Amino acid sequence: QVQLVESGGGLVQAGGSLRLSCAIFGRTFRNYAMGWFRQAPGKEREFVVTIGESGGSNYYATFAKGRFAISRGNAKNTVYLQMNNLKPEDTAVYYCAAATYVTTNEDEYDYWGHGTQVTVSA
């Protein structure tokens, strides 16, 4: 059974930074592309960023470019999301997910974590 566990969320002031982590258990991590999605209150879940199995093939949502950075540590079975210059509109539950290939489509992800809350105050 595959399990994804996110951590690192919290409350931060606008302009601040957070680093989210997602650990994968139960499968060979390096065989999966990983993605981050988010869901704000009253809104649908949306794509944030994805990273390929080898750490390349990164794709970012427009709002994430220049502020967010994804990376992965295959030795640690973990993917990271560094978020800088956070804005109140970044407030959401952030989810990591695993897929067998790089994709921005959430329907193509096979495994999901339970999410971590990020709250950005004005």
MDAnalysis code that builds the backbone (N, CA, C; Angstrom):
import MDAnalysis as mda
import numpy as np

u = mda.Universe.empty(366, n_residues=122, atom_resindex=np.repeat(np.arange(122), 3), trajectory=True)
u.add_TopologyAttr("name", ["N", "CA", "C"] * 122)
u.add_TopologyAttr("resid", np.arange(1, 123))
u.add_TopologyAttr("resname", ["GLN", "VAL", "GLN", "LEU", "VAL", "GLU", "SER", "GLY", "GLY", "GLY", "LEU", "VAL", "GLN", "ALA", "GLY", "GLY", "SER", "LEU", "ARG", "LEU", "SER", "CYS", "ALA", "ILE", "PHE", "GLY", "ARG", "THR", "PHE", "ARG", "ASN", "TYR", "ALA", "MET", "GLY", "TRP", "PHE", "ARG", "GLN", "ALA", "PRO", "GLY", "LYS", "GLU", "ARG", "GLU", "PHE", "VAL", "VAL", "THR", "ILE", "GLY", "GLU", "SER", "GLY", "GLY", "SER", "ASN", "TYR", "TYR", "ALA", "THR", "PHE", "ALA", "LYS", "GLY", "ARG", "PHE", "ALA", "ILE", "SER", "ARG", "GLY", "ASN", "ALA", "LYS", "ASN", "THR", "VAL", "TYR", "LEU", "GLN", "MET", "ASN", "ASN", "LEU", "LYS", "PRO", "GLU", "ASP", "THR", "ALA", "VAL", "TYR", "TYR", "CYS", "ALA", "ALA", "ALA", "THR", "TYR", "VAL", "THR", "THR", "ASN", "GLU", "ASP", "GLU", "TYR", "ASP", "TYR", "TRP", "GLY", "HIS", "GLY", "THR", "GLN", "VAL", "THR", "VAL", "SER", "ALA"])
u.atoms.positions = np.array([
    [0.836, -1.189, 0.000],
    [0.000, 0.000, 0.000],
    [0.877, 1.247, 0.000],
    [0.516, 2.208, -0.826],
    [1.280, 3.432, -0.947],
    [0.692, 4.480, -0.011],
    [1.573, 5.181, 0.665],
    [1.135, 6.257, 1.546],
    [1.988, 7.485, 1.300],
    [1.329, 8.637, 1.159],
    [2.003, 9.911, 1.020],
    [1.668, 10.766, 2.232],
    [2.676, 11.347, 2.842],
    [2.479, 12.128, 4.048],
    [3.110, 13.501, 3.864],
    [2.256, 14.534, 3.891],
    [2.732, 15.908, 3.766],
    [3.019, 16.498, 5.148],
    [3.923, 17.466, 5.162],
    [4.205, 18.209, 6.383],
    [4.752, 19.572, 6.000],
    [4.821, 20.469, 6.988],
    [5.435, 21.763, 6.761],
    [4.476, 22.917, 6.609],
    [3.184, 22.639, 6.589],
    [2.227, 23.735, 6.486],
    [2.176, 24.542, 7.768],
    [1.454, 25.653, 7.704],
    [1.321, 26.493, 8.882],
    [0.811, 27.864, 8.537],
    [0.952, 28.758, 9.487],
    [0.508, 30.141, 9.340],
    [1.731, 31.023, 9.121],
    [1.664, 31.862, 8.106],
    [2.778, 32.737, 7.781],
    [2.225, 34.080, 7.314],
    [2.976, 35.131, 7.533],
    [2.555, 36.448, 7.051],
    [2.857, 36.597, 5.567],
    [2.119, 37.454, 4.925],
    [2.364, 37.739, 3.515],
    [3.819, 38.157, 3.321],
    [4.430, 37.622, 2.259],
    [5.834, 37.880, 2.001],
    [6.759, 36.851, 2.602],
    [6.234, 36.005, 3.462],
    [7.035, 34.980, 4.112],
    [7.208, 33.739, 3.254],
    [7.851, 32.733, 3.845],
    [8.165, 31.503, 3.130],
    [7.770, 30.284, 3.948],
    [7.504, 29.213, 3.239],
    [7.276, 27.915, 3.854],
    [7.890, 26.852, 2.956],
    [8.292, 25.753, 3.570],
    [8.785, 24.614, 2.812],
    [7.940, 23.396, 3.166],
    [7.228, 22.893, 2.184],
    [6.419, 21.701, 2.379],
    [7.235, 20.471, 2.001],
    [6.968, 19.386, 2.698],
    [7.602, 18.112, 2.399],
    [6.536, 17.058, 2.182],
    [6.867, 16.081, 1.372],
    [5.957, 14.955, 1.140],
    [6.800, 13.694, 1.056],
    [6.569, 12.789, 1.965],
    [7.284, 11.522, 1.975],
    [6.384, 10.425, 1.420],
    [6.962, 9.543, 0.641],
    [6.202, 8.423, 0.064],
    [6.696, 7.118, 0.676],
    [5.755, 6.291, 1.049],
    [6.060, 5.008, 1.664],
    [5.373, 3.899, 0.878],
    [6.032, 2.781, 0.780],
    [5.385, 1.605, 0.236],
    [5.685, 1.311, -1.220],
    [6.357, 2.234, -1.908],
    [6.731, 2.003, -3.305],
    [8.104, 2.590, -3.551],
    [8.659, 2.246, -4.694],
    [9.937, 2.824, -5.070],
    [9.709, 4.246, -5.541],
    [10.112, 5.190, -4.712],
    [9.827, 6.604, -4.939],
    [10.344, 7.080, -6.278],
    [11.526, 6.629, -6.660],
    [12.143, 7.177, -7.861],
    [11.421, 6.761, -9.134],
    [10.464, 5.855, -9.040],
    [9.701, 5.453, -10.217],
    [8.512, 6.363, -10.489],
    [8.267, 7.319, -9.624],
    [7.084, 8.147, -9.735],
    [7.418, 9.602, -10.020],
    [6.628, 10.196, -10.903],
    [6.570, 11.648, -10.986],
    [5.719, 12.135, -9.819],
    [6.053, 13.291, -9.306],
    [5.340, 13.821, -8.147],
    [4.749, 15.180, -8.479],
    [3.631, 15.462, -7.867],
    [2.995, 16.755, -8.095],
    [2.456, 17.351, -6.814],
    [2.283, 18.654, -6.834],
    [1.615, 19.382, -5.758],
    [0.371, 20.045, -6.326],
    [-0.697, 19.952, -5.582],
    [-1.950, 20.609, -5.906],
    [-2.412, 21.362, -4.669],
    [-3.383, 22.242, -4.854],
    [-3.925, 22.950, -3.709],
    [-5.412, 23.183, -3.892],
    [-6.086, 23.341, -2.768],
    [-7.514, 23.629, -2.802],
    [-7.825, 24.694, -1.768],
    [-8.275, 25.820, -2.252],
    [-8.664, 26.925, -1.389],
    [-10.128, 26.765, -0.988],
    [-10.544, 27.381, 0.110],
    [-11.937, 27.262, 0.547],
    [-12.909, 27.702, -0.537],
    [-13.878, 26.847, -0.834],
    [-14.895, 27.183, -1.816],
    [-14.450, 27.073, -3.258],
    [-13.246, 26.585, -3.475],
    [-12.740, 26.472, -4.846],
    [-12.370, 25.026, -5.165],
    [-12.229, 24.748, -6.445],
    [-11.795, 23.424, -6.864],
    [-10.287, 23.276, -6.672],
    [-9.875, 22.033, -6.555],
    [-8.449, 21.769, -6.428],
    [-7.754, 22.164, -7.741],
    [-6.552, 22.741, -7.613],
    [-5.843, 23.190, -8.801],
    [-4.392, 22.725, -8.771],
    [-3.834, 22.600, -9.951],
    [-2.456, 22.178, -10.118],
    [-1.507, 23.289, -9.684],
    [-0.402, 22.885, -9.030],
    [0.626, 23.840, -8.630],
    [1.924, 23.581, -9.414],
    [2.441, 22.355, -9.301],
    [3.723, 22.046, -9.928],
    [3.899, 20.544, -9.981],
    [4.691, 20.079, -10.953],
    [5.020, 18.669, -11.024],
    [6.507, 18.509, -11.325],
    [7.060, 17.367, -10.959],
    [8.466, 17.068, -11.182],
    [8.611, 15.638, -11.654],
    [9.493, 15.428, -12.636],
    [9.691, 14.104, -13.183],
    [10.462, 13.179, -12.254],
    [10.533, 11.917, -12.654],
    [11.168, 10.901, -11.825],
    [12.625, 11.220, -11.522],
    [13.307, 11.818, -12.476],
    [14.732, 12.105, -12.297],
    [14.993, 13.511, -11.794],
    [13.937, 14.258, -11.552],
    [14.086, 15.631, -11.067],
    [13.967, 16.676, -12.154],
    [13.884, 16.244, -13.400],
    [13.690, 17.188, -14.483],
    [12.219, 17.260, -14.866],
    [11.955, 17.814, -16.040],
    [10.587, 17.917, -16.554],
    [9.664, 18.573, -15.540],
    [10.085, 19.718, -15.032],
    [9.257, 20.439, -14.070],
    [8.312, 21.379, -14.796],
    [7.079, 21.396, -14.348],
    [6.080, 22.297, -14.905],
    [5.388, 23.014, -13.755],
    [5.258, 24.327, -13.892],
    [4.663, 25.151, -12.850],
    [3.400, 25.829, -13.355],
    [2.440, 25.963, -12.477],
    [1.305, 26.837, -12.765],
    [1.811, 28.268, -12.846],
    [1.104, 29.086, -13.580],
    [1.545, 30.464, -13.797],
    [1.752, 31.196, -12.475],
    [0.838, 31.008, -11.530],
    [0.932, 31.730, -10.263],
    [2.139, 31.281, -9.430],
    [2.676, 30.103, -9.750],
    [3.780, 29.553, -8.969],
    [5.161, 29.920, -9.535],
    [5.202, 30.299, -10.775],
    [6.484, 30.597, -11.416],
    [7.177, 31.775, -10.741],
    [8.446, 31.577, -10.426],
    [9.228, 32.631, -9.796],
    [9.088, 32.708, -8.295],
    [8.096, 32.028, -7.720],
    [7.904, 32.073, -6.270],
    [8.043, 30.698, -5.619],
    [7.615, 29.656, -6.330],
    [7.652, 28.302, -5.785],
    [8.739, 27.506, -6.498],
    [9.305, 26.527, -5.791],
    [10.306, 25.660, -6.388],
    [10.123, 24.243, -5.860],
    [10.049, 23.301, -6.782],
    [9.894, 21.900, -6.408],
    [11.245, 21.205, -6.533],
    [11.496, 20.270, -5.656],
    [12.708, 19.457, -5.728],
    [12.403, 18.104, -5.107],
    [13.287, 17.166, -5.354],
    [13.069, 15.851, -4.777],
    [14.382, 15.263, -4.310],
    [14.301, 14.536, -3.212],
    [15.449, 13.821, -2.689],
    [15.150, 12.338, -2.754],
    [15.581, 11.705, -3.810],
    [15.214, 10.302, -4.007],
    [15.766, 9.398, -2.913],
    [16.910, 9.777, -2.369],
    [17.474, 8.974, -1.286],
    [16.596, 9.035, -0.045],
    [15.832, 10.105, 0.085],
    [14.968, 10.285, 1.254],
    [13.516, 10.022, 0.935],
    [13.237, 9.582, -0.293],
    [11.839, 9.331, -0.675],
    [10.945, 10.538, -0.382],
    [11.450, 11.711, -0.672],
    [10.724, 12.924, -0.307],
    [10.755, 13.933, -1.439],
    [9.649, 14.637, -1.603],
    [9.583, 15.759, -2.521],
    [9.290, 17.006, -1.703],
    [9.864, 18.124, -2.134],
    [9.756, 19.372, -1.398],
    [9.104, 20.440, -2.264],
    [8.435, 21.367, -1.602],
    [7.892, 22.533, -2.269],
    [8.298, 23.751, -1.454],
    [9.237, 24.505, -1.983],
    [9.670, 25.750, -1.361],
    [8.780, 26.865, -1.887],
    [8.137, 27.571, -0.986],
    [7.223, 28.638, -1.372],
    [7.712, 29.947, -0.768],
    [8.002, 30.894, -1.624],
    [8.514, 32.197, -1.201],
    [7.538, 33.308, -1.578],
    [7.705, 34.445, -0.941],
    [6.856, 35.594, -1.230],
    [5.377, 35.197, -1.238],
    [4.968, 34.539, -0.195],
    [3.598, 34.044, -0.125],
    [2.589, 35.177, -0.042],
    [1.429, 34.932, -0.619],
    [0.356, 35.909, -0.669],
    [-0.887, 35.330, -0.002],
    [-1.784, 36.167, 0.472],
    [-3.012, 35.641, 1.088],
    [-3.780, 34.690, 0.156],
    [-3.720, 34.920, -1.124],
    [-4.422, 34.051, -2.066],
    [-3.765, 32.681, -2.222],
    [-2.618, 32.489, -1.606],
    [-1.992, 31.163, -1.584],
    [-2.575, 30.283, -0.465],
    [-3.416, 30.854, 0.361],
    [-4.043, 30.093, 1.434],
    [-4.856, 28.935, 0.857],
    [-4.536, 27.728, 1.297],
    [-5.197, 26.533, 0.759],
    [-4.671, 25.308, 1.501],
    [-5.333, 24.201, 1.258],
    [-4.767, 22.905, 1.651],
    [-3.917, 22.423, 0.481],
    [-2.677, 22.071, 0.772],
    [-1.756, 21.633, -0.264],
    [-1.604, 20.109, -0.203],
    [-1.754, 19.495, -1.362],
    [-1.695, 18.047, -1.476],
    [-0.533, 17.628, -2.357],
    [0.147, 16.556, -1.987],
    [1.102, 15.963, -2.917],
    [0.471, 14.702, -3.496],
    [0.952, 14.342, -4.666],
    [0.396, 13.197, -5.374],
    [1.490, 12.535, -6.204],
    [1.281, 11.261, -6.516],
    [2.251, 10.481, -7.281],
    [1.595, 9.912, -8.525],
    [2.332, 9.963, -9.632],
    [1.852, 9.442, -10.908],
    [2.982, 8.683, -11.597],
    [2.620, 7.862, -12.534],
    [3.642, 7.071, -13.228],
    [4.313, 7.848, -14.357],
    [3.832, 9.067, -14.622],
    [4.469, 9.916, -15.621],
    [4.160, 11.362, -15.285],
    [4.908, 12.277, -15.852],
    [4.719, 13.697, -15.569],
    [3.408, 14.181, -16.195],
    [2.592, 14.804, -15.409],
    [1.320, 15.309, -15.892],
    [0.830, 16.430, -14.986],
    [0.075, 17.349, -15.578],
    [-0.546, 18.416, -14.793],
    [-2.006, 18.096, -14.477],
    [-2.489, 16.977, -14.975],
    [-3.886, 16.584, -14.817],
    [-4.071, 15.782, -13.538],
    [-4.841, 16.278, -12.615],
    [-4.981, 15.591, -11.329],
    [-5.634, 14.218, -11.480],
    [-6.427, 14.034, -12.524],
    [-7.088, 12.749, -12.722],
    [-6.103, 11.634, -13.065],
    [-4.899, 12.013, -13.437],
    [-3.897, 11.033, -13.849],
    [-2.926, 10.676, -12.724],
    [-3.181, 11.195, -11.540],
    [-2.367, 10.847, -10.381],
    [-2.999, 9.664, -9.657],
    [-2.142, 8.732, -9.257],
    [-2.619, 7.484, -8.681],
    [-2.745, 7.535, -7.163],
    [-1.896, 8.286, -6.510],
    [-1.855, 8.294, -5.052],
    [-1.817, 9.735, -4.552],
    [-2.497, 9.937, -3.429],
    [-2.621, 11.273, -2.851],
    [-2.357, 11.242, -1.355],
    [-1.789, 12.356, -0.872],
    [-1.694, 12.551, 0.555],
    [-2.970, 13.177, 1.088],
    [-3.004, 13.383, 2.400],
    [-4.191, 13.947, 3.038],
    [-4.167, 15.472, 3.076],
    [-3.040, 16.056, 2.732],
    [-2.960, 17.501, 2.654],
    [-2.389, 18.158, 3.895],
    [-1.858, 19.358, 3.697],
    [-1.355, 20.175, 4.792],
    [-1.836, 21.604, 4.583],
    [-2.309, 22.227, 5.652],
    [-2.911, 23.553, 5.545],
    [-1.834, 24.633, 5.517],
    [-1.972, 25.526, 4.560],
    [-1.125, 26.720, 4.486],
    [-2.035, 27.933, 4.587],
    [-1.764, 28.788, 5.549],
    [-2.540, 29.992, 5.741],
    [-1.611, 31.189, 5.705],
    [-1.926, 32.140, 4.840],
    [-1.107, 33.333, 4.684],
    [-1.935, 34.538, 5.110],
    [-1.474, 35.219, 6.118],
    [-2.196, 36.380, 6.625],
    [-1.702, 37.642, 5.939],
    [-2.624, 38.596, 5.812],
    [-2.273, 39.853, 5.132],
    [-1.412, 40.740, 6.026],
])
